[in-house]
Amino acid sequence: MRTIDVGHPVGEPQPRRARPHEEPAHSMTKTMVGAYLPGGTGVDLREVAVPRPGPNQVLVAIRASTICGSDLRAIYHEHIGSGAEAYQDVIAGHEPAGVVTATGTECRRVAVGDRVALYHVAGCGVCDDCRTGYMVACTSPARAAYGWQRDGGHAEYLLAEETTCVLLPDSLSFVDGACVACGFGTAYEALTRVGTSGADAVLVVGLGPVGLAAAMLARALGASLVVGAEPSEARADLARSLGLVDTVVLSGDGGVEAARSLTGGHGFEVVIECSGSTPGRHLAVAATRRRGRCALVGEGGSLELAVSPMVIHAQLTIVGSWVTSVGRMAELVERLDRWGVHPELTVTDRLPLAEAAEAYRRADSGRHGKVAIVVDG
């Protein structure tokens, strides 16, 4: 399906800050294009109405929306998700960023013209997890993730809850913001949960988009050595070419010994496992230094260990780390601004919304970095 010409510059920022519930006239009557994932590696472009914000909601003109590995794993090929990952035939994309073009009544923090990245889950707001900003873990039936149970960012506009908006400073691009919305937020959560600092040598297992994010942020947090472990030559080459790692171990037979040899045989104080594979997880634990910390981030797969020698006697700390909180995401945005670090470095492909099917094909190939769908304002 072709992209629909709505006859106006999409999401052009207002020259002034609007009244709290001001709504642009064009959003009341116009249509937009959104990308849906029917399964079977298909992408459907459909014409739908531009939504209108209700109380505590904002309308965001999307400028960038990146593709996440969980979209590929649980929706793109077949709809295998259930519960929190149940796809409800909505507009796809849970890593969006853009400009607020309208606000509903009762919005108190966000105004028209604000640049925002969106935390990708709107929770019930009152459970223990939501009250800490960790809305991804909300178990209420009211929980809805953008691109999974409510319309997401692969469209010209997105209707968002004000509580999910993270203000984006001018120093960060919309592609930066989209990367933060899930992938970089996930990597940052894992690194902070295991207390990564300049005292640490860090091993990142799996150099897909989340692994690249973990390597970049480990460096920004001051890690003295950043090593990648990856079976794909293409992904290893990309990490090297971007300057995100000191070296890459081609994981496989002998991968553990090769990785540990880079630390004088001691192992790594911090290991971030992003592959989600059984061999990758085993390597991650085996390469962790005595009394070191290992964060499991990659979804799927299993983990089999000789527990006594590998975990108990080595006195390891092993944590599971799932996405992040909206507060931690805002903290990351602030630090990226301070550090002058740009997540968009990991984006190798940018395609327009009309080529969403090609964007998904490239992301699914495993031969690219982060893939972004961009919408010109």
ABEGO torsion letter per residue (X at the ends): XBBBBAGBBBGBBBABBBBAABBBAAAAABBBBBBBBAEGGBBBBBBBBBBBBBBGBBBBBBABBBBBAAAAAAAAABBABBEAABBAGBBBEABBBBBBABBBBGBAABBBGBBBBBBABBBAGABAAAAAGBAAABABAABBBBGAABBBABBABBBBBAAABBBBBAABBAAAAAAAAAAAAAAAAAAAAAGBBAABBBBBBEABAAAAAAAAAAAAAGBABBBBBBABAAAAAAAAAAGABABBBBBEBGAAAAAAAAAGGAEBABBBBAAGBAAAAAAAAAABBBGBBBBBABBEEBBBBBAAAAAAAAGBBBBBBBEBBAAAAAAAAAAAAAAGBBAAAABABBBBAAAAAAAAAAAAAGABBBBBBBBBX
